[in-house]
Amino acid sequence: MYKIGTTLVSDELRTVHFCCDLAKCKGACCVEGDAGAPLEEEEISFLEDFIDEIKPFMTPGGVTEVENNGVFDYDSFGVYVTPLINGKECAYIYFDSGIARCAIEKAYTEKKIPFPKPISCHLYPVRLIKIEEGEGVNYHKWYICQSALDKGLKENLPLYRFLETALIRKYGKEWYKELKKNCESH
């Protein structure tokens, strides 16, 4: 691990090779699991403000879920998360040729909203944890991503490069330059 500003970064961002392979996994990270994706407080406000623009891209079950229970939920630790449809897939998904995709991101690409998707989704398979001095930036290993590990190795794509856009979105260009310098010097 190494420190960049107030973040403690796992070496796995450098050592793990990763590249999503949606043709093989079918977007399983949006469908499997026991809780929705983590949300930041400002993202909840955003979802509340723009839910009407996102709904046309959601499944009927997702629309029903947010209409009945709101745009967010809590996980077992009290963390804000995206709601789930019947305890399964994220309420904000839609399916395209059998692949789970993000309705929030679709609304963004269609220029209906100014927000691409929750940062936790954009950063996946990295998860952020609060630590005393800031945040921990950690790789989350999950069996459903085996095809992404295989593809990342084949393409020689380290995790920090795969997540470049998301990491810059979260921490800024200068932080990413420091990360890249650290990763490439080892």
N, C-alpha and C positions, 0 to 999 in steps of 0.2 A: 504494500500500500504506500501511497505517497500523498502529500498534501499540496493542494493548489488553492490558495486563498483560505476560505473557511470550509473547503470540501476535502474529504478524505477519499481518495480514489483507489479502487481495487485494481491490482495488477492484471486481473482478468480482462480489463478493457483492452489491454495490449496483447495478452497471450491467447485469448479465445478468438477464434475465427467464426464469423457469423454472417449469414445473408438469408433473409426470409425466402422461403420457397413455397409461396402460396399455392402453387399447383399441387404440391404434395400435402401440406398441412391443412389446407382449406380454411385458414384463419382460425384454427382451433383455440388460440389464446383468447379470442372474443367469445368463445362458446363454452369452454371448459373452465373448471375452477369452482371454488366455494364462495367467492365474493366478486363484486365488480371491480373495475379498474379504479385505483386511487384518484381522487379529485382534490385539487387545491381550492381553497375558499373562493377565490376570484372566479374560478371556472364554474362554480355553482351559480354565481350571479349571472355569468355569461349564459349558461344554459337556460336559466329562468327568463332572461331577456330575449333569447332567440329560439326558444323551443318551437314556436309556430313555424319558423323557417326550416327547422330540422325535421319536424314530423312527416312531411311528405316523402322523405327518404327512408323512414323507419318502417319496420314490419307492423302489421295491425296489433300484434301482441305487445310490441314495444310502446306503441302509442297508448294502448290501454294501461300499461304499467305506469307510465309517467303521468297520465291523466288521473289515475286512481291514487298513486302513492308519491308523486313528486319527481323532480328531475335528478335526485340523488338519494342515496341510502347510507347506512353505516355498516362497516364490517364488524366482526366480533371484537375488535380492539377499539371500536368507536371512531375509526377513520372514515372520512367521507369517501364514498365509492359510487360508481355508476350503478343504477338499479339493474336487477336481473329479472328476466321473464321466467316465472315459475321456478326461481332458484337456479336457473341454468344460464342461457346466453344473455349477453349484455343487451339492455333495452335499446341501445343505440346502433344496433346492427341492421343490415339488410343483406340479402344474398344475391350474388351475381355469378351465374354459372356454377352454383354449388359452393362458392367461396364466401365466407362471412367477411363483410366489409363494414366500414364505419360510416353511419349516416351523417355524423357531424362533419367528418372529412368530406363527404360527398356534397353536403350543403356548402362547404367552403370552396371546393373546386368549381361548383356551379355559381360561385360569386353571390350566394344568398346570405352569407355570414362572414365576419372578418376574423374567424378563429379556426385554425386547422383541425384540432382534436385535442383531447386532454394531454398534457405533457407526459403523464405516466404511460400513455399508449404510444406516444411518439418516441419515447425513450426505451420502450421494451425491446430487449430483455434486461435492461438495466432498471433497477428499482432504487429509489432514494430513501434513505432513512435519516431521521433526525438524530444527530449526535450532539453532545454538549457544546462543542465549538462551531457547529454548522450542520453539514449534511454529509452522509456517507453515500458514495456512488458505487453500487454493487451490482455485479452480474447475478441474475436470477436464473439458475439452471432448472429447466423443466423438460421432462421427457418428450413432450409434444413438439419440441423444437429441434429434434435430432436431425431432421432434413435440412434445417437452416445451418446447423453446425457442419454437416457434410458439404453443403454448397459453399459455405464460407471458407472451408479448407481448400476446396477445389478452386475457388476464385482468389485464394490468398488474401482475404478481406478481414483484417482484424476488426474487432468490435468497435473500437474508437473511430475507425474510418466509416464503418457501416452506419454509425449513429452521428456522424458529423453534423448534419443539419439540425437534428434534435438537440444535441449538446450545445451547439451555438445558440439555438433558440432559448434554452434554459439558462446558460451561463455566460454567453457572449463570446465574441471572436477572440479577445485576448486570452480568456480562460482556455478556450480550445487550442490556441497556439501553444500555450504552456503544456497542455496535455499531450499534444502531438510531439512537441520537443522531447518531453519526458519519455514517451512511448518509443520514439525512434532512436533514442540514445541508449536503449537497453538491448 
